[in-house]
Amino acid sequence: MNMTGWLEYFIEGLSIQLAEVRDRGEQAIRRDVLSSQHKLSDRQAKALGHILEHDRLTIQDYKRLCPEVNRRTLQRDLKAMIKKGLIFEKATSPTDPTKHYLIAESRLK
């Protein structure tokens, strides 16, 4: 009974899963390091983690992450992170409904 094909299939699946675990671990470590270096609040660390995982964050996403917090407080959190150079805002105008926040790549290197 030749099990080579099955073993190759299994090993490929295992390899993909290990790569995903490694990527998630790197994201968590990066978030923790940046959070401690820049003295981010727990809310800001959640926002940073979301951006690292999903590549972007909207105020609506942030509100879903922290439903008990006032929208204006969340906006101040994001502004503070922009000021620290961790993220930047992408929008066509101040009231752009598609406004979102991205990682400032220079901080990750």
C-alpha positions in Angstrom: 0.0 0.0 0.0 1.6 3.2 -1.2 0.8 6.2 1.0 3.1 8.7 -0.6 0.3 10.8 -2.1 -1.6 11.0 1.2 1.5 11.9 3.1 2.4 14.6 0.6 -1.1 16.0 0.9 -1.0 15.9 4.7 2.5 17.5 4.9 1.3 20.3 2.6 -1.7 21.0 4.8 0.4 21.0 7.9 2.9 23.4 6.3 0.1 25.8 5.4 -1.3 25.7 9.0 2.1 26.2 10.5 2.7 29.3 8.3 -0.6 30.7 9.4 0.3 30.1 13.1 3.7 31.7 12.5 2.1 34.8 10.9 -0.5 35.2 13.7 2.3 34.9 16.3 4.4 37.5 14.5 1.4 39.8 14.4 0.7 39.4 18.1 4.4 39.9 19.0 4.6 43.0 16.8 1.4 44.4 18.4 2.7 43.8 21.9 6.1 45.3 21.2 4.6 48.4 19.5 2.0 48.7 22.3 4.6 48.7 25.0 7.1 50.9 23.2 4.5 53.6 22.6 2.5 53.0 25.8 -0.7 52.3 24.0 -4.0 51.8 25.9 -5.7 48.4 25.7 -8.2 50.0 23.2 -5.4 51.3 21.0 -3.7 47.9 21.2 -6.9 46.3 20.0 -7.1 48.8 17.1 -3.4 48.1 16.2 -4.0 44.3 16.3 -7.1 44.7 14.0 -5.0 46.7 11.5 -2.2 44.2 11.5 -4.7 41.3 11.0 -7.0 42.9 8.5 -4.6 45.6 6.9 -7.1 48.4 7.8 -9.5 49.8 10.3 -12.5 52.0 10.0 -14.2 53.9 12.9 -17.1 51.4 12.6 -14.6 48.5 13.0 -13.2 50.2 16.1 -16.7 50.8 17.5 -17.4 47.1 17.1 -14.2 46.2 19.0 -15.0 48.6 21.8 -18.8 49.0 21.9 -18.9 50.4 25.4 -16.7 53.4 24.4 -17.9 56.7 23.0 -17.1 57.3 19.3 -15.4 60.6 20.1 -13.0 58.8 22.5 -12.2 56.2 19.9 -11.4 59.0 17.4 -9.1 60.6 19.9 -7.3 57.2 20.4 -6.8 57.0 16.6 -5.5 60.6 16.4 -3.0 59.9 19.2 -1.8 56.8 17.3 -1.4 59.0 14.2 0.5 61.6 16.2 2.9 58.8 17.4 3.5 57.8 13.8 2.0 54.3 14.1 -0.9 54.6 11.7 -2.1 57.1 9.1 -5.5 58.1 7.9 -6.6 57.6 4.3 -9.5 59.7 3.1 -10.5 62.0 0.3 -12.0 64.6 2.7 -12.5 65.1 6.4 -16.0 63.7 6.2 -15.2 60.9 3.8 -17.4 57.9 4.8 -14.8 55.5 3.4 -12.1 56.9 5.7 -9.9 54.2 7.1 -6.6 53.8 9.0 -3.5 51.9 7.8 -0.2 51.0 9.4 2.6 53.5 8.9 5.1 51.1 7.4 8.2 53.0 8.5 7.4 52.1 12.1 7.3 48.4 11.4 10.9 48.1 10.0 
